[in-house]
Amino acid sequence: MKPMKNSGVGEVGFQIAPMIDVVFVILIFFMAMAAQIRIEQILRTTLPGTASTQGPTTFTDEQVIQISEGGEVALNEEHYDGASGGLPALTATLLRLKASADAAQSELVITLVSHPESAYARTIDVLNALAVAQITNVTFTAGETLE
């Protein structure tokens, strides 16, 4: 019997062909990206960043109170209390809104939209609730309420 010289285990040499392929792919990638950078410079695009202001920026928190023809009161389309009597739920909500606006140091603005045919006493009830909550920035609007 003859001994086998080649047992299938050969020397693994340095393979240059796959390395050249990878280098060409990287070269193509950088060439494509360089073209995009030129396009961005031509368009004079800027990325969004932070805005600078001269003074402090104030945010306004606007809430809408609506009084319907029947006397129902809604704050931001959420109905409060009944069509007659006091407004304890609205008053409590307004107190929380005022406390929240004071804590956030933002301005609380109330827009009061009253239906032309609603009772004047109901508008007074809402104004009393605003007075209890110490909300002074109130805008009045007469017109149709959103239902």
C-alpha positions in Angstrom: 0.0 0.0 0.0 1.1 3.5 -0.8 0.8 6.2 1.7 -1.3 9.2 0.6 0.5 12.4 0.3 -2.6 14.6 0.0 -5.1 14.0 2.7 -7.5 16.8 1.7 -6.1 19.3 4.1 -4.5 22.1 2.2 -3.1 25.4 3.1 -5.6 28.2 3.1 -3.9 31.1 1.4 -4.8 34.8 1.5 -7.8 35.4 -0.8 -7.5 38.8 -2.5 -10.5 38.6 -4.9 -13.2 39.0 -2.1 -11.2 41.8 -0.6 -11.1 43.7 -3.9 -14.9 43.2 -4.3 -15.5 44.7 -0.8 -13.2 47.7 -1.6 -15.0 48.4 -4.9 -18.4 48.3 -3.1 -17.1 50.7 -0.4 -15.7 53.0 -3.2 -19.1 53.0 -5.0 -20.9 53.8 -1.8 -18.6 56.8 -1.0 -18.9 58.1 -4.6 -22.7 58.0 -4.4 -22.7 59.8 -1.1 -20.4 62.5 -2.4 -22.9 63.2 -5.2 -25.7 63.6 -2.6 -23.6 66.0 -0.5 -23.1 68.2 -3.6 -26.9 68.2 -4.2 -27.6 69.2 -0.6 -25.1 72.1 -0.9 -26.7 73.3 -4.1 -30.2 73.3 -2.6 -29.0 75.1 0.5 -31.0 72.9 2.8 -30.7 73.2 6.5 -31.7 70.8 9.2 -34.2 71.8 11.8 -32.6 72.9 15.0 -33.5 75.0 18.0 -35.2 78.3 17.7 -33.6 81.3 19.4 -35.8 84.1 20.8 -35.0 87.5 22.2 -37.1 87.0 25.3 -39.1 84.4 27.1 -41.8 82.7 25.1 -45.3 82.6 26.6 -47.7 79.9 25.8 -51.5 80.5 25.9 -53.8 77.8 27.1 -57.2 78.5 25.5 -60.4 76.8 26.7 -63.9 77.2 25.2 -67.0 77.3 27.3 -70.3 77.0 25.4 -73.8 77.8 26.6 -76.5 76.3 24.5 -80.0 77.7 23.9 -81.4 75.4 26.6 -78.8 76.5 29.2 -76.5 73.5 29.1 -72.8 74.4 29.7 -70.0 72.6 28.0 -66.2 73.1 28.5 -64.3 72.0 25.3 -67.4 70.1 24.2 -67.7 68.2 27.5 -71.0 68.9 29.2 -71.0 70.0 32.8 -73.9 70.1 35.3 -77.5 70.6 34.4 -79.4 73.3 32.5 -80.2 75.1 35.7 -78.7 75.7 39.1 -75.1 76.2 40.1 -72.1 74.8 38.3 -70.1 72.9 41.0 -68.4 70.5 38.5 -67.5 73.3 36.1 -66.1 75.4 39.0 -64.0 72.5 40.2 -62.6 71.9 36.7 -61.9 75.6 36.3 -60.0 75.6 39.6 -57.9 72.7 38.4 -57.2 74.4 35.0 -56.2 77.6 36.8 -53.8 75.7 39.1 -52.3 73.8 36.2 -51.8 77.1 34.2 -50.2 78.7 37.2 -47.9 75.8 37.7 -46.9 75.8 34.1 -46.5 79.6 34.1 -48.8 79.8 31.1 -51.6 82.2 30.4 -55.1 80.7 30.7 -57.6 82.2 28.2 -61.3 81.4 28.3 -63.6 82.0 25.3 -67.2 82.1 26.3 -69.6 81.2 23.5 -73.2 81.9 24.4 -76.1 81.1 22.2 -78.2 84.3 21.4 -81.3 82.7 22.8 -79.8 81.4 26.1 -80.8 82.8 29.4 -78.7 85.7 30.6 -78.7 84.2 34.1 -76.8 81.1 32.8 -74.0 83.4 31.5 -73.9 85.0 34.9 -73.6 81.5 36.5 -70.6 80.8 34.2 -69.0 84.2 35.1 -69.4 83.4 38.8 -67.6 80.1 38.3 -64.8 81.9 36.5 -64.6 84.4 39.4 -64.4 81.6 41.9 -61.5 80.2 39.9 -59.9 83.7 39.7 -59.8 83.5 35.9 -59.8 87.0 34.5 -58.8 86.6 30.9 -62.2 85.9 29.3 -63.3 86.6 25.8 -67.1 86.7 24.9 -68.5 85.5 21.7 -72.2 85.4 20.8 -73.2 82.9 18.2 -74.3 79.4 17.5 -72.8 76.8 19.9 -71.3 73.6 18.6 -73.5 70.6 19.4 
